[in-house]
Amino acid sequence: MQNQPLKNELKDREEEVAEPKRITLQVARTQTPMRIDVYLAQQVENATRNKVQEAIAEHRVLVNGKTIKSNYRIKSLDSIEVTFLRPPAPELAPEDIPIDIIYEDEDLMVVNKASDMVVHPAFGNWTGTLANAILHHIGKEAGDLDSSEMRPGIVHRLDKNTSGLIIIAKNSTALHRLARQFANRQVEKKYQAIVWGVPEPATGLIKTNIGRSVRNRKVMTSYPFEGKDGKTAITEYRVQQSLCYFSLVEVTLHTGRTHQIRVHMQHLGNPILGDDTYGGSSIRTLPFSKSESFVKNLLETIPRQALHAESLTFTQPTTGKRLSFTAPLPEDMLTALEKIETVVRGG
């Protein structure tokens, strides 16, 4: 006979039940017909086809007020109501995870984040994140740094598959002062990216608005600059190394929108190598023999967007001293560049 939960354990579980998440969507007039489970998985953040199919089976998805099956094909202007039962977020726990700390004082740390590390927990990634590592490194004091949002001391963020420098505050005063610097655009951030092709002109300023795509809410897209859609996004770029079919580009952010560099390089027509969301991971045919196998090998060498947060310059929140840090290109980007250079040289 299995042990029965104690009464207080049952009470705790009852208190953990989260409020359902209700979403209402109207299908665009120009939307191509497709299965509803595919459509909702594309449109709703953190949704998967399994989650959607489970909701449909439990009659938590209504189309025009009626229940449907998973193979229902959406039609123009359909009204969809879906209810997701969200599991409770676990409490953020410290984890002894090695991190590359390149600078530390009483107020902050500068960490060189690995490309496969998630910054803070979210659905699908509750453990093994930079936030878990920070909680272990700083200790109990980190619990006061926005732990309710599972981002202790994290002032800004990097995508999981972007490597490079990130600032971590170690106390609430430093957190707020650093956040103010980011809000006031007083932090200088430079990135290195390997992109398809060679941008023209070789230096430039990209100005668009950036917001969520109406076709896929998980993806960001460019909208007309200072228009009604999205938010202002400004990116400066400079080609550092032209390699015929690719180039190494230095990018300076003047704003900090979600996926800004990735979206802007796609907008320029030079998506970042390996970026499977914004057109950088497709197999392309290049004008030399066996180019397809070369491209496949290159994408295996760097199975992520080839984007690295190379340098940060900001003001120390207590002393007022200006600090600058640089992190060299990671091994996968260096290897990718070597392979490209070999082909360009005719090796």
Secondary structure as GFF3:
##gff-version 3
##sequence-region A 1 347
A	DSSP	alpha_helix	7	16	.	.	.	ID=ss1
A	DSSP	beta_strand	21	26	.	.	.	ID=ss2
A	DSSP	alpha_helix	36	43	.	.	.	ID=ss3
A	DSSP	alpha_helix	49	57	.	.	.	ID=ss4
A	DSSP	beta_strand	61	63	.	.	.	ID=ss5
A	DSSP	beta_strand	66	67	.	.	.	ID=ss6
A	DSSP	beta_strand	79	84	.	.	.	ID=ss7
A	DSSP	beta_strand	100	104	.	.	.	ID=ss8
A	DSSP	beta_strand	108	113	.	.	.	ID=ss9
A	DSSP	alpha_helix	130	138	.	.	.	ID=ss10
A	DSSP	three_ten_helix	140	144	.	.	.	ID=ss11
A	DSSP	three_ten_helix	147	149	.	.	.	ID=ss12
A	DSSP	beta_strand	163	169	.	.	.	ID=ss13
A	DSSP	alpha_helix	172	183	.	.	.	ID=ss14
A	DSSP	beta_strand	188	196	.	.	.	ID=ss15
A	DSSP	beta_strand	203	212	.	.	.	ID=ss16
A	DSSP	beta_strand	220	223	.	.	.	ID=ss17
A	DSSP	beta_strand	231	243	.	.	.	ID=ss18
A	DSSP	beta_strand	246	253	.	.	.	ID=ss19
A	DSSP	alpha_helix	260	268	.	.	.	ID=ss20
A	DSSP	alpha_helix	291	301	.	.	.	ID=ss21
A	DSSP	beta_strand	307	315	.	.	.	ID=ss22
A	DSSP	beta_strand	322	326	.	.	.	ID=ss23
A	DSSP	alpha_helix	331	344	.	.	.	ID=ss24
###
